[in-house]
Amino acid sequence: MCRADRVSGLVAWAIALVLLPWAAFATLLAPGLIRSAYRGESLPTLNRLISGQAAHPLEEHLAAWNGMARRAAAGFLVVGILALVLTRPEERRWIGARPGSDV
């Protein structure tokens, strides 16, 4: 296995090791924390983060969280794929770098 393949494999694993726990947190843990904080039953710090329960229903807070969580995951995925592509010598030549140079 060549060095470029090893580096690409490490980058791919790094992407997975960040995205999978993020997805688990964003879909399994965070909505429950938001529900608890909305009812005032969470840690005081988290309870203070959610205000205006009368003006903003729980579903609005959950929808805002889901949108933010998706954007964060998509952003990291784009950065990860860009890093994956740029670690390949063929792609570095494409952007004008010399194959043997350290970019």
N, C-alpha and C positions, 0 to 999 in steps of 0.2 A: 504494500500500500504506500503510495507516495505521500509526501508531506502535505500537499494541497488537499488530498482526500482526507487525511487525518484532521486537518484544521477545519475543513468543511463539516466533518462529522461532529467535532467538538462544538462548533457554532450551532449546528442543528440540535444537538442535545441541550445546549444552553437555552435555546428558544423554547424547547419543550419543557425544560425544568422551571422556566419562569411562567409560561402560559398556562400549563396545567394546574399548578397551585392557585394561580390568579383566578382561573375559571371556576375552580372549586370554591374558593373564598367568595367570589362575586355572586355565584348562584346559590350556594348552600348556606353560608354563614351570614353574609352581609344583610340579606333581606330580613332574617330573624332579628339581627341587631337593630335594624331600622324600625321594625315593628315594636320591639321592646322600648327603644328610645322614644318613639312616638307616644307610647302609653305612659312614659315616665318611669318605666320599670328597669331601666338599664343603669349603667354607671352614671354618676352625676355629670361627668364630662360629656358623655354621649347624649344624655338627656338635654343638655344645654345646646347641642348642635342643631336640634330640631325645635323650631319655634313656629308659632302661628298655626297650631293644629286646627283652630276654628276656621281659618281662611284657606288652608291647604290640606286636602284629605291625604290619608296614608298612601293611596294609590299614586298620587302625584309625586310624593317623595320616592316611592319605589320605582316609578317610571324614570325619574331623574337619575337615580342610581344606576338603573339598567343601561340608560344611554351613556352615562359616563364610563361605566365598566366596559361596555362594548368599544367605545372610542379608545380607551386606554389599551385594551387588548389588540385592537386593530393597529394602533400606533406602534406598539411593541413588535407586532408581527411584521409590519413594514420595515422597521429598523432592523429586525433580525434577518429578514430576507435580503435586505440591502447588504448587510454584513456578510451574509452567506455568499451572495453573488460576488462581492468585492474581494473575498478571500481566494477566489479561483483565479489562477494565473491567466486563463483565457480571457476572462472578463477584465482583468487589469490591463491587458494589452488593448482591449476594446476602448478603454477610457484614456489610453495614451501612455500608460506607464510601461516601462521595460519589464519583460517577464522575470528577470533575475533581480530586479530592484526591490527594495523594501518600501512599500507604500504606506 
